[in-house]
Each structure stands twice: as C-alpha cells, then as structure tokens.
Amino acid sequence: MKRHSASLLGFLRSVLIHRDLIGRLAGREFSQRFRGSVLGAAWAVLTPLLLALVFTFVFGTVFQARWGDMQPGTGQGSFTVIFLVGLVTHGIFAEALSRAPGLVLSNPSYVKKVVFPLEILPVVVVCTALLNGCIGMAIAVALNLVLNQALSPTLFLLPLVLLPYILLVMGLVLIFAATGVYLRDLSQIVGFVVTLTLFMTPIFYPIEALPPAFQPMMWLNPLTLIVEQARAVTVFGAVPDWGQLALYTLAAGAMLQGSFWWFQRTRNGFADVI
C-alpha cells in the first residue's frame, strides 16, 4: 500500500507544482458548463443577476424585508446589492460542496492513474466555484455603482476576507470527496445541508432581525462571519474585524490539515471501491 504525505505543506506543495494543470482543468470545467448553449458564458453573469432580482422582489417587495433600520442609506437598490453579496458568498460554498460527494466517483479514470495527483480534484472544484463567485461579486459591485452611485473604499480588502473562507470550503470538499466514495448517501445529506445553510445564514435578513436569544446561535454558523464581513467591505465601506478573521483563519487551517489527512488516509481504497 502506497503511503501519501498528509502534511498541509505537502498539500500546498502539490497545488503549487500542479498549478498549470489545475488552471486547465478549472477552465475546462467552466467552459463545459455552458457548451452548446446559445448565450454561452453569458449565463455566468445572467444567472446570479436574475436570481438577485427574483429574490429581491420576493423578499424586498412581497415580504418587505429591509436593512434600513440597521444600516444608513439602505434603500431598495442597496437591499439588492446586500442580498447579492450574501447570495454569491453562500454560492461558493454551495457549488463546491454539492459536487464534493461525487467528485472522486465521477473521475474513475483519474483514480486508476497511478501518477495522477488526486488531491488537486477538490482544488479544481473550489477554483471553479470561486471563479463563479468572482463574477457574482463583480455584478454586485457594478449594481452598487449603478443603483447607489457608490463604490466602497474598502473593496480591495475583500480577498483577505474570503481567504479563510476558501480554506474552510477546501477542507469540507476534501472530507466529503473522500467520504463520498464509501458513503453514497452523503450526496443527499450534503444537499440538505446546503439548503439549510441558505436560510440559516443572514442572507435574506440581518442578524438584528432575529430575537436576541437566537442571535448567538446564528454566529455558530461558519458562513455568518464571512457573509457579514464581505458585506462590510463591499457595501458599507467598513474595515473587517481582523481579530475574528484571524481566529477563523486558524480554525480553517486546522480543519484543512485534518481534512487532507483524511483524504490521504482513505485514497488507497478509492480504486477498489470504484
């Protein structure tokens, strides 16, 4: 049985060595998603924009959801931007995790190649989700500029906010990709979790709208901090909470190390199960 390095440095080294392959695979996945469609890659822009408009109408017009009492200058246009930033941030998590349980199972040819670095498959999935997220964030910034004539001065800090989030998502994809080979029901569980987090994360509503007794529970959701900080730097022009982000980064890094260890520990049995 071949032994695989399970150290986080080994994982980072593999990503660096195979960065060109990761880029090609991620680009191929992105282009294949729209291959054969009439509008092609334009759907990458239209999909988040249409979702934002529909949900804004439902929650902002029908249910009269507002951030107005909590943040200054948040009219209907600002509600759309606030909502879209939250939706796009959650979308990175949702897209990557939804694909994770079947990731190894859907690539049997890679599993049976002795020389193929399987550990980069989760990286490719996260990179593709992040690419779609970047498009969605660009739309949110453009809408903020058009609807509110505003451009946040702290927008350049957004990559620093998303970095620990990407570490967390990467760790979750590694765990679910490896476990999904042996537990086929995992895809159903993950689908439920993704839907649950959509409504248990302050995307459609501010945390302050919850009863005070429930607000601490909302902060236990690992998506909550990133959604709030992403809005802070993208919409409200506020500086991130560096202390909370530092703790988040440490926790996400520790989880990534444990996830990679699990992936490497179980990968020798992938070919036998598939």
LUMKOLKOL-495909 format. One record per residue (C-alpha): residue number from 0; residue in three letters; x, y, z. Coordinates in nm, 4 decimals, decimal comma. Layout:
! LUMKOLKOL-495909
<num: NUM&residu: Ala&x: X&y: Y&z: Z>
...
//
This chain:
! LUMKOLKOL-495909
<num: 0&residu: Met&x: 0,0000&y: 0,0000&z: 0,0000>
<num: 1&residu: Lys&x: 0,1448&y: 0,3331&z: -0,1068>
<num: 2&residu: Arg&x: 0,1901&y: 0,5955&z: 0,1646>
<num: 3&residu: His&x: 0,0902&y: 0,9502&z: 0,0796>
<num: 4&residu: Ser&x: 0,2089&y: 1,2616&z: 0,2562>
<num: 5&residu: Ala&x: -0,0679&y: 1,4040&z: 0,4755>
<num: 6&residu: Ser&x: 0,1011&y: 1,7271&z: 0,5820>
<num: 7&residu: Leu&x: -0,0508&y: 2,0616&z: 0,4933>
<num: 8&residu: Leu&x: 0,2810&y: 2,1719&z: 0,3465>
<num: 9&residu: Gly&x: 0,2707&y: 1,8673&z: 0,1192>
<num: 10&residu: Phe&x: -0,0755&y: 1,9685&z: 0,0028>
<num: 11&residu: Leu&x: 0,0342&y: 2,3256&z: -0,0679>
<num: 12&residu: Arg&x: 0,3435&y: 2,1966&z: -0,2485>
<num: 13&residu: Ser&x: 0,1292&y: 1,9718&z: -0,4687>
<num: 14&residu: Val&x: -0,1030&y: 2,2626&z: -0,5529>
<num: 15&residu: Leu&x: 0,1951&y: 2,4786&z: -0,6457>
<num: 16&residu: Ile&x: 0,3598&y: 2,2088&z: -0,8570>
<num: 17&residu: His&x: 0,0375&y: 2,1290&z: -1,0441>
<num: 18&residu: Arg&x: -0,0939&y: 2,4851&z: -1,0716>
<num: 19&residu: Asp&x: -0,0929&y: 2,4747&z: -1,4526>
<num: 20&residu: Leu&x: -0,2926&y: 2,1509&z: -1,4555>
<num: 21&residu: Ile&x: -0,5365&y: 2,2947&z: -1,2010>
<num: 22&residu: Gly&x: -0,5849&y: 2,6021&z: -1,4182>
<num: 23&residu: Arg&x: -0,6503&y: 2,3943&z: -1,7298>
<num: 24&residu: Leu&x: -0,8973&y: 2,1632&z: -1,5543>
<num: 25&residu: Ala&x: -1,0828&y: 2,4534&z: -1,3929>
<num: 26&residu: Gly&x: -1,1016&y: 2,6380&z: -1,7238>
<num: 27&residu: Arg&x: -1,2302&y: 2,3259&z: -1,8971>
<num: 28&residu: Glu&x: -1,4989&y: 2,2740&z: -1,6339>
<num: 29&residu: Phe&x: -1,6108&y: 2,6351&z: -1,6601>
<num: 30&residu: Ser&x: -1,6347&y: 2,6240&z: -2,0406>
<num: 31&residu: Gln&x: -1,8070&y: 2,2847&z: -2,0469>
<num: 32&residu: Arg&x: -2,0820&y: 2,4127&z: -1,8219>
<num: 33&residu: Phe&x: -2,2060&y: 2,6453&z: -2,0970>
<num: 34&residu: Arg&x: -2,1009&y: 2,4417&z: -2,4008>
<num: 35&residu: Gly&x: -2,3824&y: 2,4101&z: -2,6554>
<num: 36&residu: Ser&x: -2,5966&y: 2,6873&z: -2,5042>
<num: 37&residu: Val&x: -2,6956&y: 2,9845&z: -2,7177>
<num: 38&residu: Leu&x: -2,5749&y: 3,2514&z: -2,4759>
<num: 39&residu: Gly&x: -2,2680&y: 3,0564&z: -2,3671>
<num: 40&residu: Ala&x: -2,0653&y: 3,2084&z: -2,0839>
<num: 41&residu: Ala&x: -2,3128&y: 3,4975&z: -2,0603>
<num: 42&residu: Trp&x: -2,5150&y: 3,2689&z: -1,8324>
<num: 43&residu: Ala&x: -2,2415&y: 3,3111&z: -1,5706>
<num: 44&residu: Val&x: -2,3491&y: 3,6762&z: -1,5496>
<num: 45&residu: Leu&x: -2,7219&y: 3,6350&z: -1,6098>
<num: 46&residu: Thr&x: -2,7805&y: 3,3592&z: -1,3525>
<num: 47&residu: Pro&x: -2,6742&y: 3,5490&z: -1,0361>
<num: 48&residu: Leu&x: -2,8292&y: 3,8698&z: -1,1694>
<num: 49&residu: Leu&x: -3,1675&y: 3,7079&z: -1,2362>
<num: 50&residu: Leu&x: -3,1608&y: 3,5260&z: -0,9018>
<num: 51&residu: Ala&x: -3,0875&y: 3,8525&z: -0,7231>
<num: 52&residu: Leu&x: -3,3761&y: 4,0284&z: -0,8997>
<num: 53&residu: Val&x: -3,6229&y: 3,7480&z: -0,8256>
<num: 54&residu: Phe&x: -3,5275&y: 3,7127&z: -0,4594>
<num: 55&residu: Thr&x: -3,5200&y: 4,0908&z: -0,4177>
<num: 56&residu: Phe&x: -3,8763&y: 4,1101&z: -0,5453>
<num: 57&residu: Val&x: -3,9916&y: 3,8245&z: -0,3201>
<num: 58&residu: Phe&x: -3,8159&y: 3,9313&z: -0,0003>
<num: 59&residu: Gly&x: -3,7823&y: 4,3050&z: -0,0592>
<num: 60&residu: Thr&x: -4,1225&y: 4,3792&z: -0,2150>
<num: 61&residu: Val&x: -4,3555&y: 4,0978&z: -0,1134>
<num: 62&residu: Phe&x: -4,2237&y: 4,0304&z: 0,2394>
<num: 63&residu: Gln&x: -4,0957&y: 4,3867&z: 0,2895>
<num: 64&residu: Ala&x: -3,7565&y: 4,2724&z: 0,4198>
<num: 65&residu: Arg&x: -3,5322&y: 4,5724&z: 0,4925>
<num: 66&residu: Trp&x: -3,1868&y: 4,6586&z: 0,6202>
<num: 67&residu: Gly&x: -3,2974&y: 5,0212&z: 0,6508>
<num: 68&residu: Asp&x: -3,3362&y: 5,0289&z: 1,0280>
<num: 69&residu: Met&x: -2,9949&y: 4,8746&z: 1,0837>
<num: 70&residu: Gln&x: -2,7763&y: 5,0450&z: 0,8241>
<num: 71&residu: Pro&x: -2,7840&y: 5,4029&z: 0,6952>
<num: 72&residu: Gly&x: -2,8845&y: 5,4682&z: 0,3367>
<num: 73&residu: Thr&x: -3,0084&y: 5,1217&z: 0,2519>
<num: 74&residu: Gly&x: -3,2980&y: 5,1602&z: 0,0109>
<num: 75&residu: Gln&x: -3,4322&y: 4,9045&z: -0,2352>
<num: 76&residu: Gly&x: -3,1211&y: 4,9325&z: -0,4528>
<num: 77&residu: Ser&x: -2,8978&y: 4,8744&z: -0,1539>
<num: 78&residu: Phe&x: -3,1097&y: 4,5785&z: -0,0477>
<num: 79&residu: Thr&x: -3,0434&y: 4,4178&z: -0,3861>
<num: 80&residu: Val&x: -2,6680&y: 4,4644&z: -0,3509>
<num: 81&residu: Ile&x: -2,6629&y: 4,3489&z: 0,0131>
<num: 82&residu: Phe&x: -2,8631&y: 4,0411&z: -0,0775>
<num: 83&residu: Leu&x: -2,6489&y: 3,9606&z: -0,3834>
<num: 84&residu: Val&x: -2,3221&y: 3,9753&z: -0,1860>
<num: 85&residu: Gly&x: -2,4649&y: 3,7264&z: 0,0638>
<num: 86&residu: Leu&x: -2,6042&y: 3,5021&z: -0,2081>
<num: 87&residu: Val&x: -2,2760&y: 3,4948&z: -0,4005>
<num: 88&residu: Thr&x: -2,0736&y: 3,4237&z: -0,0854>
<num: 89&residu: His&x: -2,3014&y: 3,1333&z: 0,0023>
<num: 90&residu: Gly&x: -2,2939&y: 3,0211&z: -0,3620>
<num: 91&residu: Ile&x: -1,9199&y: 2,9465&z: -0,3431>
<num: 92&residu: Phe&x: -1,9875&y: 2,7128&z: -0,0509>
<num: 93&residu: Ala&x: -2,2982&y: 2,5617&z: -0,2130>
<num: 94&residu: Glu&x: -2,1435&y: 2,4894&z: -0,5523>
<num: 95&residu: Ala&x: -1,8246&y: 2,3356&z: -0,4151>
<num: 96&residu: Leu&x: -1,9948&y: 2,1200&z: -0,1512>
<num: 97&residu: Ser&x: -2,2708&y: 1,9997&z: -0,3828>
<num: 98&residu: Arg&x: -2,0114&y: 1,8483&z: -0,6128>
<num: 99&residu: Ala&x: -1,7859&y: 1,7094&z: -0,3396>
<num: 100&residu: Pro&x: -1,9546&y: 1,3727&z: -0,2564>
<num: 101&residu: Gly&x: -1,9412&y: 1,2530&z: -0,6174>
<num: 102&residu: Leu&x: -1,6132&y: 1,4165&z: -0,7107>
<num: 103&residu: Val&x: -1,3908&y: 1,1076&z: -0,6912>
<num: 104&residu: Leu&x: -1,6654&y: 0,8725&z: -0,8113>
<num: 105&residu: Ser&x: -1,7177&y: 1,0789&z: -1,1264>
<num: 106&residu: Asn&x: -1,3487&y: 1,0604&z: -1,2218>
<num: 107&residu: Pro&x: -1,2626&y: 0,6882&z: -1,2213>
<num: 108&residu: Ser&x: -1,0060&y: 0,7321&z: -1,4973>
<num: 109&residu: Tyr&x: -0,8049&y: 0,9694&z: -1,2754>
<num: 110&residu: Val&x: -0,8333&y: 0,7373&z: -0,9754>
<num: 111&residu: Lys&x: -0,6826&y: 0,4454&z: -1,1673>
<num: 112&residu: Lys&x: -0,3912&y: 0,6505&z: -1,2964>
<num: 113&residu: Val&x: -0,1046&y: 0,5942&z: -1,0564>
<num: 114&residu: Val&x: 0,0667&y: 0,9212&z: -1,1432>
<num: 115&residu: Phe&x: -0,2380&y: 1,1495&z: -1,1264>
<num: 116&residu: Pro&x: -0,2451&y: 1,3788&z: -0,8183>
<num: 117&residu: Leu&x: -0,5975&y: 1,3138&z: -0,6891>
<num: 118&residu: Glu&x: -0,5621&y: 1,5807&z: -0,4227>
<num: 119&residu: Ile&x: -0,5950&y: 1,8544&z: -0,6854>
<num: 120&residu: Leu&x: -0,9504&y: 1,7497&z: -0,7822>
<num: 121&residu: Pro&x: -1,1026&y: 1,9325&z: -0,4810>
<num: 122&residu: Val&x: -0,8840&y: 2,2323&z: -0,5642>
<num: 123&residu: Val&x: -1,0263&y: 2,2394&z: -0,9180>
<num: 124&residu: Val&x: -1,3825&y: 2,2334&z: -0,7830>
<num: 125&residu: Val&x: -1,3150&y: 2,5174&z: -0,5386>
<num: 126&residu: Cys&x: -1,1387&y: 2,7224&z: -0,8078>
<num: 127&residu: Thr&x: -1,4377&y: 2,6840&z: -1,0406>
<num: 128&residu: Ala&x: -1,6785&y: 2,7878&z: -0,7637>
<num: 129&residu: Leu&x: -1,4529&y: 3,0819&z: -0,6783>
<num: 130&residu: Leu&x: -1,4461&y: 3,1919&z: -1,0429>
<num: 131&residu: Asn&x: -1,8258&y: 3,1994&z: -1,0495>
<num: 132&residu: Gly&x: -1,8177&y: 3,3826&z: -0,7169>
<num: 133&residu: Cys&x: -1,5840&y: 3,6474&z: -0,8575>
<num: 134&residu: Ile&x: -1,8248&y: 3,7073&z: -1,1445>
<num: 135&residu: Gly&x: -2,1128&y: 3,7417&z: -0,8995>
<num: 136&residu: Met&x: -1,9163&y: 3,9847&z: -0,6805>
<num: 137&residu: Ala&x: -1,8281&y: 4,1936&z: -0,9853>
<num: 138&residu: Ile&x: -2,2006&y: 4,2155&z: -1,0656>
<num: 139&residu: Ala&x: -2,2741&y: 4,3243&z: -0,7073>
<num: 140&residu: Val&x: -2,0102&y: 4,5976&z: -0,7260>
<num: 141&residu: Ala&x: -2,1451&y: 4,7150&z: -1,0625>
<num: 142&residu: Leu&x: -2,5021&y: 4,7246&z: -0,9276>
<num: 143&residu: Asn&x: -2,3872&y: 4,9220&z: -0,6249>
<num: 144&residu: Leu&x: -2,2237&y: 5,1723&z: -0,8564>
<num: 145&residu: Val&x: -2,5282&y: 5,1980&z: -1,0856>
<num: 146&residu: Leu&x: -2,8108&y: 5,1871&z: -0,8291>
<num: 147&residu: Asn&x: -2,6471&y: 5,3740&z: -0,5413>
<num: 148&residu: Gln&x: -2,3684&y: 5,5706&z: -0,7146>
<num: 149&residu: Ala&x: -2,1337&y: 5,4241&z: -0,4543>
<num: 150&residu: Leu&x: -1,8069&y: 5,2327&z: -0,4614>
<num: 151&residu: Ser&x: -1,6817&y: 5,1026&z: -0,1287>
<num: 152&residu: Pro&x: -1,3312&y: 5,2312&z: -0,0401>
<num: 153&residu: Thr&x: -1,2596&y: 4,9023&z: 0,1422>
<num: 154&residu: Leu&x: -1,3481&y: 4,6818&z: -0,1541>
<num: 155&residu: Phe&x: -0,9815&y: 4,5876&z: -0,2047>
<num: 156&residu: Leu&x: -0,9924&y: 4,4049&z: 0,1309>
<num: 157&residu: Leu&x: -1,2456&y: 4,1504&z: 0,0029>
<num: 158&residu: Pro&x: -0,9782&y: 3,8884&z: -0,0947>
<num: 159&residu: Leu&x: -0,8466&y: 3,8957&z: 0,2644>
<num: 160&residu: Val&x: -1,1996&y: 3,8312&z: 0,3914>
<num: 161&residu: Leu&x: -1,2568&y: 3,5423&z: 0,1505>
<num: 162&residu: Leu&x: -0,9181&y: 3,3731&z: 0,2027>
<num: 163&residu: Pro&x: -1,0062&y: 3,1947&z: 0,5317>
<num: 164&residu: Tyr&x: -1,3444&y: 3,1081&z: 0,3834>
<num: 165&residu: Ile&x: -1,1765&y: 2,9356&z: 0,0888>
<num: 166&residu: Leu&x: -0,9594&y: 2,7360&z: 0,3322>
<num: 167&residu: Leu&x: -1,2752&y: 2,6208&z: 0,5111>
<num: 168&residu: Val&x: -1,4541&y: 2,5267&z: 0,1889>
<num: 169&residu: Met&x: -1,1451&y: 2,3416&z: 0,0658>
<num: 170&residu: Gly&x: -1,1332&y: 2,1404&z: 0,3857>
<num: 171&residu: Leu&x: -1,5004&y: 2,0471&z: 0,3608>
<num: 172&residu: Val&x: -1,4640&y: 1,9419&z: -0,0036>
<num: 173&residu: Leu&x: -1,1669&y: 1,7188&z: 0,0833>
<num: 174&residu: Ile&x: -1,3649&y: 1,5472&z: 0,3614>
<num: 175&residu: Phe&x: -1,6794&y: 1,4940&z: 0,1582>
<num: 176&residu: Ala&x: -1,4939&y: 1,3898&z: -0,1577>
<num: 177&residu: Ala&x: -1,3113&y: 1,1141&z: 0,0297>
<num: 178&residu: Thr&x: -1,6080&y: 1,0046&z: 0,2421>
<num: 179&residu: Gly&x: -1,8464&y: 1,0109&z: -0,0543>
<num: 180&residu: Val&x: -1,6568&y: 0,7217&z: -0,2132>
<num: 181&residu: Tyr&x: -1,7563&y: 0,4927&z: 0,0747>
<num: 182&residu: Leu&x: -2,0862&y: 0,6518&z: 0,1828>
<num: 183&residu: Arg&x: -2,3088&y: 0,7038&z: -0,1211>
<num: 184&residu: Asp&x: -2,5871&y: 0,8619&z: 0,0882>
<num: 185&residu: Leu&x: -2,3611&y: 1,1580&z: 0,1577>
<num: 186&residu: Ser&x: -2,4788&y: 1,3458&z: -0,1522>
<num: 187&residu: Gln&x: -2,8329&y: 1,3539&z: -0,0141>
<num: 188&residu: Ile&x: -2,7112&y: 1,4767&z: 0,3241>
<num: 189&residu: Val&x: -2,4964&y: 1,7484&z: 0,1690>
<num: 190&residu: Gly&x: -2,7863&y: 1,8665&z: -0,0470>
<num: 191&residu: Phe&x: -2,9971&y: 1,9147&z: 0,2654>
<num: 192&residu: Val&x: -2,7118&y: 2,0929&z: 0,4473>
<num: 193&residu: Val&x: -2,6602&y: 2,3341&z: 0,1570>
<num: 194&residu: Thr&x: -3,0309&y: 2,4255&z: 0,1555>
<num: 195&residu: Leu&x: -3,0355&y: 2,4572&z: 0,5345>
<num: 196&residu: Thr&x: -2,7382&y: 2,6944&z: 0,5400>
<num: 197&residu: Leu&x: -2,9047&y: 2,9159&z: 0,2782>
<num: 198&residu: Phe&x: -3,1785&y: 3,0003&z: 0,5270>
<num: 199&residu: Met&x: -2,9719&y: 2,9724&z: 0,8466>
<num: 200&residu: Thr&x: -2,7216&y: 3,2313&z: 0,7192>
<num: 201&residu: Pro&x: -2,8171&y: 3,6028&z: 0,7284>
<num: 202&residu: Ile&x: -2,8645&y: 3,6346&z: 0,3542>
<num: 203&residu: Phe&x: -3,2300&y: 3,7341&z: 0,3298>
<num: 204&residu: Tyr&x: -3,2368&y: 3,9187&z: 0,6606>
<num: 205&residu: Pro&x: -3,0000&y: 4,0972&z: 0,9024>
<num: 206&residu: Ile&x: -2,8943&y: 3,9196&z: 1,2194>
<num: 207&residu: Glu&x: -3,0511&y: 4,2018&z: 1,4193>
<num: 208&residu: Ala&x: -3,3928&y: 4,0976&z: 1,2894>
<num: 209&residu: Leu&x: -3,3717&y: 3,7777&z: 1,4942>
<num: 210&residu: Pro&x: -3,4809&y: 3,7638&z: 1,8587>
<num: 211&residu: Pro&x: -3,1784&y: 3,8338&z: 2,0829>
<num: 212&residu: Ala&x: -3,1895&y: 3,4791&z: 2,2206>
<num: 213&residu: Phe&x: -3,1278&y: 3,3331&z: 1,8722>
<num: 214&residu: Gln&x: -2,8537&y: 3,5704&z: 1,7557>
<num: 215&residu: Pro&x: -2,5634&y: 3,3869&z: 1,9308>
<num: 216&residu: Met&x: -2,6757&y: 3,0636&z: 1,7616>
<num: 217&residu: Met&x: -2,6544&y: 3,2351&z: 1,4230>
<num: 218&residu: Trp&x: -2,2884&y: 3,3201&z: 1,4879>
<num: 219&residu: Leu&x: -2,2136&y: 2,9489&z: 1,5314>
<num: 220&residu: Asn&x: -2,2747&y: 2,9126&z: 1,1580>
<num: 221&residu: Pro&x: -1,9261&y: 2,9376&z: 0,9972>
<num: 222&residu: Leu&x: -2,0749&y: 3,1198&z: 0,6975>
<num: 223&residu: Thr&x: -2,2200&y: 3,4037&z: 0,9048>
<num: 224&residu: Leu&x: -1,8943&y: 3,5845&z: 0,9820>
<num: 225&residu: Ile&x: -1,7743&y: 3,5757&z: 0,6210>
<num: 226&residu: Val&x: -2,1082&y: 3,6941&z: 0,4794>
<num: 227&residu: Glu&x: -2,1183&y: 3,9825&z: 0,7290>
<num: 228&residu: Gln&x: -1,7549&y: 4,0809&z: 0,6690>
<num: 229&residu: Ala&x: -1,7931&y: 4,0550&z: 0,2902>
<num: 230&residu: Arg&x: -2,0866&y: 4,2956&z: 0,3078>
<num: 231&residu: Ala&x: -1,8948&y: 4,5248&z: 0,5391>
<num: 232&residu: Val&x: -1,6075&y: 4,5770&z: 0,2940>
<num: 233&residu: Thr&x: -1,8117&y: 4,5564&z: -0,0286>
<num: 234&residu: Val&x: -2,1191&y: 4,7619&z: 0,0561>
<num: 235&residu: Phe&x: -2,0758&y: 4,9576&z: 0,3793>
<num: 236&residu: Gly&x: -1,7109&y: 5,0649&z: 0,3451>
<num: 237&residu: Ala&x: -1,6161&y: 4,9230&z: 0,6854>
<num: 238&residu: Val&x: -1,2862&y: 4,7661&z: 0,7862>
<num: 239&residu: Pro&x: -1,3054&y: 4,3912&z: 0,8636>
<num: 240&residu: Asp&x: -1,2841&y: 4,2574&z: 1,2167>
<num: 241&residu: Trp&x: -0,9237&y: 4,1404&z: 1,1932>
<num: 242&residu: Gly&x: -0,9332&y: 3,9580&z: 1,5266>
<num: 243&residu: Gln&x: -1,2275&y: 3,7403&z: 1,4304>
<num: 244&residu: Leu&x: -1,0823&y: 3,6766&z: 1,0849>
<num: 245&residu: Ala&x: -0,7502&y: 3,5703&z: 1,2390>
<num: 246&residu: Leu&x: -0,9233&y: 3,3163&z: 1,4640>
<num: 247&residu: Tyr&x: -1,1318&y: 3,1993&z: 1,1689>
<num: 248&residu: Thr&x: -0,8165&y: 3,1510&z: 0,9611>
<num: 249&residu: Leu&x: -0,6504&y: 2,9424&z: 1,2326>
<num: 250&residu: Ala&x: -0,9592&y: 2,7230&z: 1,2689>
<num: 251&residu: Ala&x: -0,9967&y: 2,6856&z: 0,8911>
<num: 252&residu: Gly&x: -0,6276&y: 2,5987&z: 0,8529>
<num: 253&residu: Ala&x: -0,6514&y: 2,3339&z: 1,1247>
<num: 254&residu: Met&x: -0,9589&y: 2,1874&z: 0,9570>
<num: 255&residu: Leu&x: -0,7840&y: 2,1848&z: 0,6189>
<num: 256&residu: Gln&x: -0,4943&y: 1,9916&z: 0,7716>
<num: 257&residu: Gly&x: -0,7297&y: 1,7348&z: 0,9246>
<num: 258&residu: Ser&x: -0,9299&y: 1,7081&z: 0,6023>
<num: 259&residu: Phe&x: -0,6207&y: 1,6491&z: 0,3912>
<num: 260&residu: Trp&x: -0,5023&y: 1,3843&z: 0,6379>
<num: 261&residu: Trp&x: -0,8376&y: 1,2048&z: 0,5997>
<num: 262&residu: Phe&x: -0,8244&y: 1,2292&z: 0,2201>
<num: 263&residu: Gln&x: -0,4736&y: 1,0863&z: 0,2051>
<num: 264&residu: Arg&x: -0,5559&y: 0,8167&z: 0,4602>
<num: 265&residu: Thr&x: -0,8529&y: 0,6878&z: 0,2579>
<num: 266&residu: Arg&x: -0,7320&y: 0,7372&z: -0,1005>
<num: 267&residu: Asn&x: -0,5636&y: 0,3947&z: -0,1298>
<num: 268&residu: Gly&x: -0,9081&y: 0,2332&z: -0,1230>
<num: 269&residu: Phe&x: -1,0672&y: 0,4557&z: -0,3874>
<num: 270&residu: Ala&x: -0,9797&y: 0,2313&z: -0,6826>
<num: 271&residu: Asp&x: -1,1092&y: -0,0828&z: -0,5052>
<num: 272&residu: Val&x: -1,4469&y: 0,0742&z: -0,4222>
<num: 273&residu: Ile&x: -1,4953&y: 0,2327&z: -0,7651>
//
